[in-house]
């Protein structure tokens, strides 16, 4: 289950109908995995601790995965350090205004600006001990760089980055190319989900997945029961086996409610 523009509404929050549907699925005995580009530190604000207690987590584009509830295991895929350093420098040269984060573990991170940190990166959940210098972050083997264009189109920057990074690194765009995620090429949402499901002998062909954007393409392609929300990009809709209502019209909740009703 992707979060932004999928399970979350346009206010980046989990509405009560979707919350209730997730709890119903959990109570029916199905393992649930949140698969998000977000770091873990923001999730208590976005979805609530009650949801985090009953879901496993794939965070930051599949670079980190943690099994909880019915699932076990963990995964961490780190960035090529030369690519990370080049990306940090290049963005600063080409587009000094975008906000960047260099993510370490979902809690600690480095930033290229020190203004409005709570608002821009952590939904008021950041503390001073979470924020480290770029050089210190590099010693911890970071997993991801996020670039927030602040409503500016970053396509030119994305193309330049793609021409400069090694084969070890991939650049993901958000739908409107206002956000970029620079991550290890070996990381993917579907790969991390498969890693968490393997000890339970659950194949991706038996997984119901939800998505809306470029970062969800592998998850939608690789899972046996894939659902695009109505607001998804065309590439997701073309790959998904089913389509539901938009994220603001309870699309995920509708499918989960039907799932629970069908298994009673």
JOKA-V775545 format. One record per pair of residues at least 24 apart in sequence whose ideal C-beta (glycine too) atoms are under 10 Angstrom apart, sorted by the first residue. I is the first residue (numbers start at 1). GAP is how many residues later the second one is. Records with the same first field share a line. If there is no record, write none. Layout:
I=GAP / GAP
This chain:
1=24 / 31 / 32 / 33 / 34 / 35 / 46 / 54 / 57 / 207 / 208 / 209 / 210 / 218 / 226 / 251 / 255
2=32 / 33 / 34 / 35 / 36 / 56 / 187 / 207 / 208 / 209 / 210 / 211 / 213 / 214 / 217 / 218 / 227 / 230 / 234 / 245 / 250
3=31 / 32 / 33 / 34 / 35 / 39 / 40 / 43 / 44 / 56 / 207 / 209 / 244 / 249
4=32 / 33 / 34 / 42 / 170 / 171 / 175 / 208 / 209 / 211 / 212 / 243
5=169 / 170 / 206 / 207 / 208 / 211 / 224 / 226 / 227 / 228 / 241 / 242 / 243
6=29 / 30 / 203 / 204 / 205 / 206 / 207 / 210 / 221 / 222 / 223 / 225 / 226 / 230 / 238 / 240 / 241 / 245 / 246
7=27 / 29 / 39 / 40 / 44 / 203 / 204 / 205 / 222 / 240 / 244 / 245 / 246 / 249
8=28 / 30 / 38 / 39 / 239 / 240 / 244
9=237 / 238 / 239 / 240 / 241
10=221 / 236 / 237 / 238
11=237
12=26 / 30 / 33 / 34 / 35 / 111
13=32 / 33 / 34 / 35
14=29 / 32 / 33 / 34 / 36 / 37 / 238 / 239
15=232 / 233 / 235 / 237 / 238
16=234 / 237
17=233 / 235 / 236 / 237 / 239 / 240
18=29 / 33 / 229 / 232 / 233 / 234 / 235 / 236 / 238 / 239
19=28 / 29 / 31 / 32 / 234
20=233 / 236 / 237
21=229 / 231 / 232 / 233 / 234 / 235 / 236 / 237 / 238 / 239
22=25 / 28 / 29 / 32 / 33 / 230 / 231 / 234
23=27 / 28 / 31 / 233 / 237
24=229 / 232 / 233 / 235 / 236 / 237
25=29 / 30 / 183 / 230 / 231 / 232 / 234 / 235 / 238
26=25 / 27 / 28 / 29 / 43 / 44 / 234
27=27 / 233
28=228 / 231 / 232 / 233 / 235 / 236
29=41 / 234
30=39 / 40 / 178 / 226 / 229 / 230 / 233
31=24 / 25 / 36 / 37 / 38 / 39 / 40 / 165 / 166 / 169 / 171 / 176
32=24 / 36 / 37 / 38 / 39 / 176 / 224
33=24 / 25 / 32 / 33 / 34 / 35 / 36 / 38 / 156 / 159 / 160 / 163 / 164 / 174 / 176 / 186
34=24 / 25 / 34
35=24 / 26 / 27 / 30 / 153 / 154 / 155 / 157 / 158 / 161 / 174 / 175 / 176 / 180 / 181 / 184
36=24 / 25 / 26 / 153 / 179 / 180
37=24 / 25 / 26 / 107 / 109 / 135 / 137 / 142 / 144 / 146 / 152 / 176 / 178 / 179
38=65 / 68 / 85 / 108
39=24 / 25 / 62 / 64 / 65 / 66 / 67 / 68 / 69 / 70 / 82 / 83 / 86 / 91 / 104 / 105 / 107
40=24 / 26 / 63 / 65 / 66 / 67 / 85
41=62 / 64 / 65 / 66 / 67 / 68 / 80 / 81 / 82 / 84 / 85 / 86 / 89
42=64 / 79 / 80 / 81 / 82 / 83 / 84
43=63 / 80 / 82
44=79 / 81
45=77 / 78 / 79 / 80
46=77 / 79
56=136 / 137 / 140 / 141
57=49 / 135 / 139
58=129 / 130 / 131 / 132 / 133 / 134 / 135 / 137 / 138 / 161
59=44 / 46 / 47 / 84 / 85 / 130 / 133
60=41 / 43 / 44 / 45 / 46 / 82 / 83 / 84 / 86 / 121 / 123 / 127 / 129 / 132
61=42 / 82 / 83 / 85 / 109 / 111 / 120 / 121 / 122 / 123 / 126 / 127 / 128 / 131 / 154 / 155 / 157
62=81 / 82 / 121 / 122 / 124 / 125 / 126 / 127 / 128 / 129 / 130 / 131 / 132 / 133 / 153 / 156 / 157
63=40 / 42 / 43 / 79 / 80 / 81 / 118 / 120 / 121 / 123 / 124 / 125 / 126 / 129
64=39 / 40 / 41 / 42 / 79 / 80 / 123 / 128
65=122 / 124 / 126 / 127 / 128 / 129 / 130 / 131
66=40 / 126 / 130
67=128 / 129 / 130 / 132 / 133
68=128
70=130 / 132
71=122 / 124 / 125 / 126 / 127 / 128 / 129 / 131
72=124 / 126 / 127 / 128
73=119 / 122 / 123 / 124 / 125 / 126 / 127
74=118 / 121 / 122
75=112 / 116 / 117 / 118 / 119 / 120 / 121
76=29 / 30 / 65 / 67 / 111 / 116
77=64 / 66 / 67 / 106 / 107 / 108 / 109 / 110 / 111 / 114 / 115 / 118
78=26 / 62 / 63 / 64 / 65 / 66 / 106 / 108 / 109
79=24 / 59 / 62 / 63 / 64 / 65 / 66 / 86 / 89 / 90 / 103 / 104 / 105 / 106 / 108
80=85 / 86 / 87 / 88 / 89 / 104 / 105 / 106
81=57 / 58 / 60 / 61 / 87
82=83 / 84 / 86 / 87
83=62 / 78 / 81 / 82 / 83 / 84 / 85 / 86 / 87 / 88 / 99 / 100 / 101 / 102
84=50 / 53 / 54 / 57 / 58 / 59 / 60 / 61 / 81 / 85 / 98 / 100
85=49 / 50 / 53
86=75 / 78 / 79 / 80 / 83 / 96
87=58 / 60 / 70 / 74 / 77 / 78 / 82 / 84 / 93 / 95
88=24 / 46 / 49 / 50 / 54 / 57 / 59 / 94
89=45
90=67 / 70 / 71 / 74 / 75
91=54 / 56 / 58 / 63 / 66 / 69 / 70 / 89 / 91
93=67
94=60 / 62 / 63 / 66 / 67
95=52 / 54 / 55 / 57 / 59 / 61 / 62 / 65
97=51 / 52 / 53 / 55
98=48 / 49 / 50 / 51 / 52 / 54 / 56 / 59 / 80 / 81 / 82
99=47 / 48 / 49 / 50 / 51
100=34 / 45 / 46 / 47 / 48 / 80 / 82
101=30 / 36 / 41 / 43 / 44 / 45 / 46 / 47
102=30 / 31 / 32 / 34 / 35 / 36 / 38 / 40 / 41 / 42 / 43 / 44 / 80
103=34 / 39 / 40 / 41 / 42 / 43 / 78 / 80
104=26 / 28 / 32 / 33 / 34 / 35 / 36 / 37 / 38 / 39 / 40
105=25 / 35 / 36 / 37 / 38
106=24 / 37 / 38
108=24 / 28 / 29 / 32 / 34
109=28 / 33 / 35 / 36 / 37
110=24 / 25 / 26 / 27 / 28 / 30 / 32 / 35
111=26 / 35
112=33 / 35
113=35
120=28 / 30
121=25 / 27
142=42
143=40 / 41 / 44
144=28 / 37 / 38 / 39 / 40 / 43
145=24 / 26 / 35 / 36 / 37 / 38
146=26 / 33 / 34 / 35 / 36 / 37
147=24 / 27 / 31 / 32 / 33 / 34 / 35
148=26 / 30 / 31 / 32
149=25 / 27 / 28 / 29 / 30 / 31
150=28 / 29
151=25 / 27
152=25 / 26
153=24 / 25
154=24 / 25 / 26
155=25
158=24
172=41 / 42 / 43 / 44 / 45
173=40 / 41 / 42 / 60
174=39 / 40 / 41 / 59
175=37 / 38 / 39 / 40 / 56 / 57 / 58 / 60 / 61
176=37 / 57
177=37
179=34 / 36
181=33 / 34
183=32
188=27 / 29 / 30 / 31 / 34
189=26 / 27 / 28 / 29 / 30 / 31 / 33 / 34
190=26 / 27 / 28 / 29 / 30 / 31 / 32 / 33
191=27 / 28 / 31
192=27
193=25 / 26 / 29 / 30
194=28 / 29
208=33 / 34 / 47 / 48 / 51
209=31 / 32
210=26 / 30 / 32 / 34 / 37 / 41 / 42 / 45 / 46
211=25 / 28 / 29
212=24 / 25 / 28 / 34 / 35 / 39
216=24
225=30 / 34
227=24 / 25 / 27 / 28 / 29
229=26
